[in-house]
Amino acid sequence: MSDYGSGRTKEISEEPPMSRLFIICGKHITKDQLIKHFESDGTIEECVVITDRKTGQGKGVAYVKFTKTSSAARGLLKNATIIEGDTRPIKVMISASYNREKSSDNASDVNENHFLRLFAIVPSSRTEEQLKEEFGSFGTVTQVRLVPDKKNDKQCAAYVKFTTFLETALAIENCNPCYKAKFCVPRNKLQQEKEPKCHASEPVNRKRSHSPERPSSTRGDTKLVAICSVQLNQDRIWRLFDICPGMKYCNIVTANDINITATVVYSNRDDAQRAVDKIHGLEYPIGERVIVRFEEEFKDEIITKDALSQFGPPKPLVTEQVPCVKKAFFICMPEAISVKLLTDAFCRFGDLMKVYIVPGKRHGYAEFASDVAANRAIQQLHGVHLGDCRLKVLECAEYSGENKRNKLEH
């Protein structure tokens, strides 16, 4: 094993793929402690503890690079274990590219649960049952699929799926070298690569939409809001969120004696969601949790606290099996906001059944199981500002065909 000092002293190799672990641990944990904790998983090629350049104190994060992907897969199993000499569990995950360009949109997905399939080139004489038996020596094979090669009838492509990342890694490392086995790129990643990229010269559809629902496409910058310990600076926040691919940049927005608030931008919503899943709730440094939210959810929480607290706490929804007694009609001006925030507003008056917005519009309805609750909501929410939105709430007068005719006759 190479012996390099603590901190970022050299570039860490990316080969083989996904053979490097990112570890969140106590600030006092040393390189020797980490090596001792992980050496049973396989040959360690490199171990780096990130330290403060001025003080030399550990930052509570480290990298352990193995010579084999399967060794890193075994190391993952030590997530939430405790290093000898410490009392708090560590967080272990496969690391995103250590050396990749920060603005790159092509970073590989390093969620190990997405890498359960391998791709191999096998002789066309092989059957699915034969391959299942052959690869079964490395783990539990759940699926084998063969695809004929149109250009070479003597070979075909094989897709073999296992139950764990470790089994897939062992199969790739130990199967017949002639198969040229490798990890399959997740289907969603392949789809993104196949989609044509928009160029500046192409026309852009600027049609205005009032729909508050998430767009079906997951492409495009997505902003997260993170509330962190005052012990973190922008560089540490960058390193923390860079464990998930797709991060473009981060900025500290506010800071006080208790915590700091930062925005972190990812190149698409899928990568941002992965960051929320992996980082939200982490103790970094140990004992202080990191809170991560999508920007729109964070705004909703602020709006709820500031604008809706005057109407009392939210009340549980009434089952839709109860008949609707009265509806409130609302208009969001100038743009529609999320159904979640609207539901949080209307439910504070009780007996709310559901809230929905007409697709593609900025108006909708709130259904109530009682007249009293509906009337209170109409009276008190009319003209209320929820962030940049002003609500116009009115009574919804619904008529049957017979009532409409009677009205016209009179």
C-alpha positions in Angstrom: 0.0 0.0 0.0 1.3 3.4 -0.9 2.0 5.6 2.1 0.9 9.2 1.7 0.3 11.8 4.4 -3.0 13.2 5.5 -4.9 15.7 3.3 -5.2 16.0 -0.4 -1.5 15.3 -1.3 -1.9 13.5 -4.6 -4.5 12.5 -7.2 -6.3 9.3 -6.2 -6.7 6.7 -9.0 -10.1 6.0 -10.4 -9.3 2.5 -11.5 -10.9 0.0 -11.1 -14.3 1.9 -11.0 -16.1 2.3 -7.7 -13.1 1.1 -5.7 -12.9 4.1 -3.4 -14.9 4.8 -0.3 -15.9 8.1 1.2 -16.1 8.0 5.0 -17.5 10.5 7.5 -16.0 9.9 10.9 -14.8 11.7 14.0 -12.2 14.5 13.6 -9.7 12.6 15.7 -9.7 9.5 13.6 -6.3 8.8 12.1 -5.2 7.1 8.9 -3.8 4.1 10.9 -7.2 3.6 12.6 -9.0 3.6 9.3 -6.5 1.2 7.7 -6.9 -1.2 10.6 -10.7 -1.0 10.4 -10.8 -1.7 6.6 -7.8 -3.9 5.9 -9.8 -7.1 6.4 -11.9 -6.1 3.3 -9.0 -6.3 0.9 -5.7 -4.6 -0.2 -5.8 -0.9 0.5 -4.1 1.2 -2.2 -4.4 4.6 -0.6 -5.9 6.1 2.6 -6.3 9.9 2.8 -7.6 11.8 5.9 -8.7 15.3 4.9 -7.2 17.8 7.4 -7.3 21.6 7.9 -4.3 23.1 6.1 -3.7 25.6 8.9 -4.2 23.6 12.0 -3.6 20.1 10.8 -6.7 18.9 12.6 -8.9 16.3 10.8 -12.1 17.5 9.2 -14.0 14.3 9.9 -13.9 13.0 6.3 -11.6 10.5 4.6 -11.1 8.3 1.5 -10.0 4.7 1.4 -9.0 3.4 -2.0 -8.8 -0.4 -2.7 -7.1 -2.3 -5.5 -10.4 -4.1 -6.2 -14.0 -3.0 -6.5 -15.1 -6.0 -4.6 -13.0 -4.9 -1.6 -14.8 -1.5 -1.6 -18.1 -3.4 -1.8 -17.1 -5.3 1.4 -16.1 -2.0 3.0 -19.5 -0.7 2.4 -20.9 -3.3 4.7 -19.1 -1.5 7.6 -21.4 1.5 7.3 -22.7 2.4 10.8 -19.9 0.4 12.5 -17.7 1.9 15.2 -13.9 2.3 14.7 -11.8 1.1 17.6 -11.1 3.9 20.0 -14.2 5.9 19.0 -17.8 5.8 20.3 -19.8 7.1 17.3 -20.7 5.1 14.1 -19.2 6.0 10.8 -20.9 6.7 7.5 -19.5 4.8 4.5 -20.4 5.2 0.9 -19.0 4.8 -2.6 -17.3 8.0 -3.5 -18.0 10.1 -6.6 -15.0 10.9 -8.9 -12.3 12.5 -6.7 -10.6 14.2 -9.7 -13.5 14.9 -12.1 -14.2 18.4 -13.2 -16.6 20.1 -10.9 -19.0 21.3 -13.6 -19.1 17.9 -15.4 -22.6 16.6 -16.2 -21.3 13.2 -17.1 -20.3 11.8 -13.7 -21.3 8.2 -13.2 -24.0 7.3 -10.8 -22.3 5.8 -7.7 -25.4 4.6 -5.9 -24.2 1.0 -5.4 -27.8 -0.3 -5.5 -28.0 0.7 -9.2 -25.1 -1.5 -10.1 -26.5 -5.0 -9.8 -26.1 -6.0 -13.5 -23.1 -6.8 -15.5 -22.6 -6.8 -19.3 -20.5 -9.5 -21.0 -19.8 -10.7 -24.5 -20.3 -14.5 -24.6 -20.3 -17.2 -27.3 -23.7 -17.5 -29.0 -23.7 -21.2 -28.1 -24.2 -20.3 -24.5 -27.8 -20.6 -23.1 -29.3 -18.5 -20.4 -29.5 -21.6 -18.1 -25.8 -22.3 -18.7 -24.8 -18.7 -17.9 -27.0 -18.7 -14.8 -25.2 -21.7 -13.5 -21.8 -20.4 -14.4 -22.3 -17.0 -12.8 -24.1 -18.5 -9.9 -20.8 -19.4 -8.4 -20.3 -15.7 -7.6 -23.7 -15.1 -6.0 -27.4 -15.2 -6.5 -28.3 -14.6 -10.1 -31.8 -13.2 -10.4 -31.9 -12.7 -14.2 -30.0 -13.5 -17.4 -30.8 -12.0 -20.7 -29.1 -12.7 -24.0 -29.2 -10.3 -27.0 -27.9 -11.6 -30.4 -25.1 -9.6 -32.0 -26.4 -8.5 -35.5 -22.9 -8.0 -36.8 -21.4 -11.3 -35.5 -23.5 -14.4 -35.2 -20.8 -16.2 -33.2 -21.3 -14.0 -30.1 -24.1 -12.3 -28.2 -24.5 -9.8 -25.4 -25.3 -11.1 -22.0 -26.9 -9.1 -19.1 -26.6 -10.8 -15.8 -28.3 -9.5 -12.6 -27.3 -10.2 -9.0 -28.9 -9.4 -5.7 -25.9 -7.3 -4.3 -23.3 -4.9 -5.6 -20.6 -7.2 -4.0 -21.7 -10.2 -6.0 -21.7 -8.2 -9.2 -18.2 -7.0 -8.5 -16.9 -10.5 -7.7 -18.4 -11.8 -11.0 -16.8 -9.1 -13.1 -13.4 -9.7 -11.5 -13.4 -13.5 -11.6 -15.4 -14.6 -14.6 -13.8 -15.7 -17.9 -11.6 -12.7 -19.0 -12.8 -13.4 -22.6 -16.2 -12.1 -21.6 -14.9 -8.6 -21.0 -17.4 -8.2 -18.3 -18.2 -4.7 -16.9 -20.9 -2.9 -14.9 -24.1 -2.0 -16.8 -24.8 1.7 -16.9 -28.2 2.3 -15.2 -31.1 2.6 -17.7 -31.9 6.2 -16.6 -28.3 7.2 -17.3 -28.3 5.6 -20.7 -31.5 7.4 -21.5 -30.0 10.8 -20.6 -27.0 10.1 -22.8 -29.2 9.2 -25.7 -31.3 12.3 -25.4 -30.0 15.1 -27.7 -28.6 18.1 -26.0 -30.1 21.5 -26.6 -27.9 24.1 -28.4 -28.1 27.8 -27.9 -29.1 28.3 -31.5 -32.2 26.0 -31.1 -35.5 27.7 -30.4 -36.8 27.5 -26.9 -40.5 26.9 -26.1 -41.3 29.8 -23.8 -45.0 28.9 -23.4 -46.2 30.0 -19.9 -47.6 27.3 -17.7 -49.4 27.7 -14.4 -49.0 24.1 -13.3 -47.2 23.8 -10.0 -46.4 20.1 -10.5 -42.8 19.0 -11.1 -41.8 18.8 -14.8 -41.6 15.3 -16.2 -38.0 16.0 -17.3 -35.3 15.7 -14.7 -32.8 17.7 -16.7 -31.8 21.2 -15.7 -30.2 22.9 -12.7 -31.8 22.0 -9.3 -31.0 24.0 -6.2 -30.8 22.5 -2.7 -30.8 24.5 0.6 -28.5 23.1 3.3 -28.4 24.1 7.0 -25.0 23.1 8.5 -22.8 23.6 11.5 -21.0 26.9 11.9 -17.8 24.8 11.9 -18.1 24.2 8.2 -16.9 26.6 5.5 -17.6 26.7 1.8 -14.8 24.3 1.0 -16.0 21.7 3.5 -19.5 22.0 2.2 -18.2 21.6 -1.3 -16.3 18.4 -0.4 -19.3 17.0 1.5 -21.8 17.4 -1.4 -19.3 16.5 -4.0 -19.6 12.8 -2.9 -22.7 12.8 -5.1 -22.2 13.3 -8.8 -23.7 16.2 -10.7 -22.8 19.0 -8.2 -22.0 22.2 -10.1 -21.3 24.8 -7.3 -22.3 25.8 -3.8 -22.5 29.1 -1.9 -23.0 30.2 1.7 -26.0 32.4 1.9 -26.3 33.3 5.6 -24.3 32.6 8.7 -24.9 33.2 12.4 -23.7 31.9 15.8 -25.8 28.8 15.5 -25.6 27.6 11.9 -25.0 28.5 8.3 -27.3 28.2 5.3 -25.9 27.3 1.9 -27.3 26.7 -1.5 -26.0 23.7 -3.5 -26.8 23.4 -7.2 -26.9 20.1 -9.1 -27.1 19.6 -12.9 -30.4 17.7 -12.7 -33.1 16.7 -10.2 -32.0 13.0 -10.0 -28.6 13.9 -8.8 -30.0 16.4 -6.3 -32.4 13.8 -5.0 -29.5 11.4 -4.5 -27.7 14.1 -2.5 -30.8 14.6 -0.3 -31.1 10.9 0.3 -27.4 10.5 1.2 -26.6 13.7 3.1 -29.8 14.8 4.9 -29.6 13.8 8.5 -25.8 13.1 8.5 -23.9 14.2 11.6 -21.1 16.3 10.2 -19.2 17.1 12.3 -20.2 14.3 14.7 -23.0 15.5 16.9 -24.4 18.1 14.5 -26.9 17.1 11.8 -27.0 18.5 8.3 -30.5 19.4 7.0 -30.9 19.3 3.2 -34.1 20.4 1.4 -35.1 21.2 -2.2 -35.3 25.0 -2.5 -39.0 25.0 -3.2 -39.7 22.8 -0.1 -37.5 25.1 2.0 -39.5 28.1 0.8 -42.8 26.3 1.6 -41.6 25.6 5.2 -40.7 29.3 5.7 -44.1 30.4 4.2 -45.9 27.9 6.4 -44.2 29.2 9.5 -44.6 32.9 8.7 -47.9 33.2 6.9 -50.1 30.3 8.1 -49.3 30.1 11.8 -52.0 32.7 12.5 -54.6 30.2 11.4 -53.6 27.6 14.0 -52.0 24.2 13.6 -52.8 22.0 10.6 -55.6 19.5 11.1 -55.8 15.9 9.6 -57.7 15.4 6.4 -61.1 13.8 6.3 -61.5 10.6 4.3 -62.9 11.1 0.8 -65.5 8.4 1.6 -67.4 11.2 3.4 -69.6 13.3 1.0 -68.3 16.7 0.0 -70.6 19.4 1.4 -69.0 22.5 0.0 -66.1 23.5 -2.2 -63.9 26.6 -2.1 -62.7 27.9 -5.5 -59.3 29.5 -5.5 -57.0 31.4 -7.9 -53.2 31.7 -7.4 -51.9 35.0 -8.6 -49.7 35.4 -10.6 -48.6 31.8 -10.7 -49.8 28.5 -9.1 -48.0 27.1 -6.1 -47.6 23.5 -4.9 -50.6 21.5 -3.9 -48.7 20.5 -0.7 -48.6 24.2 0.4 -52.2 24.8 -0.6 -53.3 21.7 1.4 -51.3 23.0 4.4 -53.2 26.3 4.2 -56.8 24.9 3.8 -56.4 22.1 6.3 -56.0 24.5 9.2 -59.8 25.1 9.2 -60.7 21.4 9.6 -62.9 19.0 7.7 -60.7 19.3 4.5 -61.0 16.4 2.1 -58.6 17.3 -0.6 -57.1 20.2 -2.7 -56.4 20.0 -6.4 -55.4 22.3 -9.2 -56.8 22.1 -12.7 -53.9 20.8 -14.9 -52.1 23.5 -16.7 -54.0 26.2 -14.9 -53.5 28.4 -11.8 -56.9 27.8 -10.2 -58.4 24.8 -8.4 -60.7 23.6 -5.7 -60.6 22.7 -2.0 -63.3 20.2 -0.9 -64.7 20.3 2.6 -67.0 18.0 4.6 -68.7 20.9 6.4 -70.1 24.3 5.6 -68.5 25.9 8.6 -64.9 24.9 7.7 -65.4 25.9 4.1 -66.8 29.3 5.0 -64.0 30.0 7.5 -61.4 29.1 4.9 -63.0 31.3 2.2 -63.3 34.2 4.6 -59.8 34.0 6.1 -57.6 32.8 3.2 -59.0 35.3 0.6 -56.3 37.8 -0.1 -53.6 36.0 1.9 -50.0 36.1 0.5 -48.1 32.8 0.4 -44.7 33.9 -0.6 -45.0 35.5 -4.0 -48.5 34.2 -4.5 -51.7 35.9 -3.5 -54.7 33.7 -3.0 -58.2 34.7 -4.2 -60.7 32.3 -2.5 -64.4 32.3 -3.4 -67.4 30.1 -2.8 -67.9 27.6 -5.5 -71.5 27.6 -6.7 -72.2 24.3 -8.5 -75.5 23.8 -10.3 -77.0 20.7 -11.8 -78.4 20.9 -15.4 -81.9 21.2 -13.9 -80.8 24.1 -11.6 -79.2 25.9 -14.5 -82.3 25.6 -16.6 -84.4 26.9 -13.7 -82.1 29.8 -13.3 -82.3 30.7 -17.0 -86.1 30.4 -16.9 -86.4 32.8 -14.0 
